[in-house]
């Protein structure tokens, strides 16, 4: 996605829907009891063994997904997609937004969560 946006001069936009078949995916997940149920969850889980560490891309999509774990009878999870490796299919539509400028500054009053702002 970074290459596509860079090659086409897309600086900001949104993805209304996508279809993907991933060999592995990393999503936000919680395994143990939460110390603060109101706070965001920063822990993650992988649907397959972790690949080599990746450098953080300049394009930082915020995508929610529902994914089934094939080896566990498609046991599903729904959360924020952190990274994924496409197995054989990925179709998505990127809608470019030319203005107003969108930013995601972190809100210290809300657990330092980045919130979408305009202008």
C-alpha positions as CSV (number, residue, x, y, z in Angstrom):
1,X,0.0,0.0,0.0
2,X,2.9,2.4,0.7
3,X,4.3,1.9,-2.8
4,X,0.8,2.4,-4.4
5,X,0.2,5.6,-2.5
6,X,3.7,6.9,-3.1
7,X,3.6,6.1,-6.9
8,X,0.2,7.7,-7.2
9,X,0.9,10.8,-5.0
10,X,-1.8,9.9,-2.5
11,X,-1.0,11.6,0.8
12,X,-4.2,10.8,2.7
13,X,-7.4,8.8,2.3
14,X,-9.5,6.0,3.7
15,X,-10.3,2.4,2.9
16,X,-14.1,1.8,3.0
17,X,-13.8,-1.9,2.5
18,X,-11.3,-4.6,1.7
19,X,-11.0,-8.4,1.1
20,X,-7.8,-10.2,2.0
21,X,-6.6,-13.7,2.3
22,X,-3.6,-13.5,4.6
23,X,-1.0,-16.2,5.4
24,X,-0.5,-14.5,8.7
25,X,-1.8,-11.4,10.4
26,X,-1.0,-9.5,13.6
27,X,-3.9,-7.9,15.4
28,X,-4.5,-6.2,18.8
29,X,-5.5,-8.8,21.3
30,X,-5.6,-9.3,25.1
31,X,-4.8,-12.7,26.7
32,X,-4.8,-11.8,30.4
33,X,-7.1,-9.8,32.6
34,X,-6.9,-6.0,31.9
35,X,-5.5,-3.8,34.6
36,X,-7.7,-0.9,33.4
37,X,-10.7,-2.0,31.4
38,X,-11.2,1.5,30.1
39,X,-7.7,1.8,28.7
40,X,-6.8,0.7,25.1
41,X,-5.2,-2.6,24.5
42,X,-1.7,-2.4,23.1
43,X,-0.9,-6.2,23.2
44,X,-1.1,-8.2,20.0
45,X,-1.4,-11.7,18.7
46,X,-0.3,-13.4,15.5
47,X,-2.2,-15.9,13.4
48,X,1.1,-17.6,12.4
49,X,4.7,-17.5,13.5
50,X,6.2,-14.0,13.5
51,X,8.1,-12.9,10.5
52,X,11.3,-10.9,10.7
53,X,10.9,-7.5,12.3
54,X,9.8,-4.8,9.9
55,X,10.6,-1.1,9.9
56,X,7.6,1.1,10.5
57,X,6.2,2.3,7.1
58,X,5.4,5.9,6.5
59,X,1.9,5.1,5.4
60,X,0.1,4.1,8.7
61,X,-3.4,2.7,7.9
62,X,-5.9,2.3,10.7
63,X,-7.8,-0.8,9.7
64,X,-10.3,-3.0,11.7
65,X,-10.5,-6.6,10.6
66,X,-12.3,-9.8,11.5
67,X,-10.1,-12.8,11.0
68,X,-10.6,-16.6,11.5
69,X,-7.8,-18.9,12.6
70,X,-7.9,-21.7,10.1
71,X,-6.1,-24.2,12.3
72,X,-8.6,-23.6,15.1
73,X,-11.8,-24.2,13.2
74,X,-11.8,-20.6,12.0
75,X,-12.0,-19.3,15.5
76,X,-12.5,-15.6,14.9
77,X,-11.1,-12.3,16.3
78,X,-12.1,-8.8,15.5
79,X,-9.6,-6.0,16.2
80,X,-7.1,-3.5,14.7
81,X,-4.8,-4.9,12.0
82,X,-1.2,-4.2,12.8
83,X,0.5,-6.1,10.0
84,X,-0.2,-8.9,7.6
85,X,1.3,-11.1,4.9
86,X,-0.9,-11.6,1.9
87,X,-1.3,-15.2,0.9
88,X,-2.9,-15.0,-2.5
89,X,-5.5,-12.2,-2.6
90,X,-5.9,-8.7,-1.4
91,X,-8.4,-6.3,-2.9
92,X,-9.0,-2.8,-1.5
93,X,-10.3,0.5,-2.5
94,X,-8.5,3.6,-1.4
95,X,-10.5,6.8,-1.5
96,X,-8.2,9.8,-1.7
97,X,-9.0,12.8,0.5
98,X,-7.4,16.0,-0.8
99,X,-8.7,18.3,1.9
100,X,-9.1,19.0,4.7
101,X,-5.8,17.7,6.1
102,X,-6.3,14.6,8.3
103,X,-4.0,14.1,11.3
104,X,-3.9,11.6,14.2
105,X,-2.3,13.4,17.2
106,X,-2.1,11.4,20.4
107,X,-4.5,12.5,23.1
108,X,-2.8,12.5,26.5
109,X,-6.2,12.7,28.3
110,X,-7.4,9.5,26.6
111,X,-4.5,7.1,27.3
112,X,-2.4,8.7,24.5
113,X,-4.6,7.2,21.8
114,X,-4.2,8.9,18.4
115,X,-7.5,10.5,17.3
116,X,-8.5,11.5,13.8
117,X,-8.7,15.3,13.4
118,X,-9.3,17.5,10.4
119,X,-7.8,20.8,9.3
